[in-house]
């Protein structure tokens, strides 16, 4: 696949991503309302989708592209944080999400607080880039 061509994202990618972020939200101490805010959806929609992906035949389940993009960015954020941790201490990545820091232009707030205060895609993209620049 050429470098400038995006992969074909399927419904199963969206379902897998939603399962991952619902599980990860627990480690990041995010309530359903906070996770919904970060995904730019309502809490009702989040609950509906959560039930949908647990249904035995959810092949027709499809997430909107902007939500899949945000989930992908959160996966990238998680990966970047894990890459910063010493081997065998990957749980530190979840701690870094919730603890205040002066790194990455956060000025003493946590990643969690920063994203909840600025729940837009641009803020998430910038933060992922800043953290990845340290791991590159």
C-alpha positions in Angstrom: 0.0 0.0 0.0 1.4 3.4 -0.9 2.4 5.7 2.0 -0.2 8.3 1.1 -3.1 5.8 0.8 -5.3 5.3 3.9 -6.1 1.7 4.8 -9.7 0.5 4.2 -11.4 0.7 7.6 -14.1 -1.8 8.0 -17.0 -2.2 10.5 -15.0 -4.8 12.4 -12.2 -2.2 12.9 -14.7 0.2 14.4 -16.2 -2.4 16.7 -12.7 -3.5 17.8 -11.7 0.1 18.4 -14.9 0.8 20.4 -14.3 -2.4 22.5 -10.7 -1.2 23.2 -11.6 2.3 24.2 -14.4 1.2 26.4 -11.9 -1.0 28.3 -9.2 1.6 28.2 -11.5 4.2 29.7 -11.5 2.2 32.9 -7.7 2.5 33.2 -7.9 6.2 32.4 -10.6 6.7 35.0 -13.1 8.1 32.5 -16.8 8.1 33.2 -19.2 7.2 30.4 -20.1 10.9 30.1 -16.4 11.9 29.9 -15.6 9.2 27.3 -18.7 10.3 25.3 -17.4 13.9 25.4 -14.0 12.8 24.1 -15.6 10.8 21.3 -17.9 13.8 20.5 -21.0 11.8 21.0 -23.8 11.7 23.6 -23.8 9.3 26.5 -27.0 7.7 25.2 -25.2 7.0 21.9 -22.2 5.5 23.8 -24.5 3.2 25.8 -26.4 2.2 22.6 -23.1 1.3 20.8 -21.8 -0.5 23.8 -24.8 -2.8 23.7 -24.6 -3.2 20.0 -21.0 -4.5 20.0 -21.9 -7.0 22.6 -24.7 -8.4 20.5 -23.9 -11.8 18.8 -24.5 -10.6 15.3 -23.2 -7.1 15.1 -21.8 -7.2 11.5 -24.0 -4.3 10.5 -22.8 -2.1 13.3 -21.0 0.9 11.8 -19.3 3.8 13.6 -19.2 7.2 11.9 -15.8 8.0 10.4 -15.0 10.9 12.8 -15.5 8.6 15.8 -13.3 5.9 14.3 -10.7 8.6 13.7 -10.8 9.7 17.3 -10.6 6.1 18.6 -7.5 5.7 16.3 -5.9 8.8 17.8 -6.6 7.6 21.3 -5.0 4.3 20.4 -2.0 6.2 19.1 -1.8 8.2 22.3 -1.9 5.0 24.3 0.9 3.5 22.2 3.0 6.6 22.5 2.6 6.6 26.3 3.4 2.8 26.5 6.6 3.4 24.4 7.8 5.9 27.1 7.5 3.4 29.9 10.3 1.1 31.0 9.9 -2.5 29.9 7.6 -4.4 32.2 6.0 -1.2 33.6 3.4 -0.5 30.9 0.7 0.3 33.5 2.6 3.6 34.0 1.1 4.8 30.8 -2.3 4.9 32.4 -0.9 6.8 35.3 0.6 9.4 33.0 -2.8 9.9 31.4 -4.2 10.9 34.8 -1.3 12.7 36.6 -0.5 16.4 36.2 2.6 17.1 34.2 4.6 20.0 32.7 5.6 17.9 29.7 4.0 18.3 26.2 2.8 21.9 26.9 0.3 20.7 29.5 1.4 23.3 32.1 0.7 21.2 35.2 -2.6 19.5 34.1 -3.0 15.9 33.2 -3.6 14.6 29.7 -7.1 13.6 30.9 -7.9 17.1 32.1 -6.4 18.7 29.1 -8.4 16.7 26.7 -11.7 17.1 28.7 -11.1 20.8 28.8 -10.4 20.9 25.0 -12.3 18.0 23.6 -11.6 18.6 19.9 -9.7 16.5 17.3 -7.1 19.2 16.8 -6.1 19.1 20.5 -5.9 15.3 20.4 -3.8 15.3 17.2 -1.4 17.9 18.6 -1.0 16.0 21.9 -0.3 12.7 20.1 2.3 14.4 17.9 4.0 16.0 20.9 4.2 12.7 22.8 5.3 10.7 19.8 8.1 13.2 19.1 9.7 12.1 22.4 9.4 8.4 21.4 10.8 8.8 17.9 
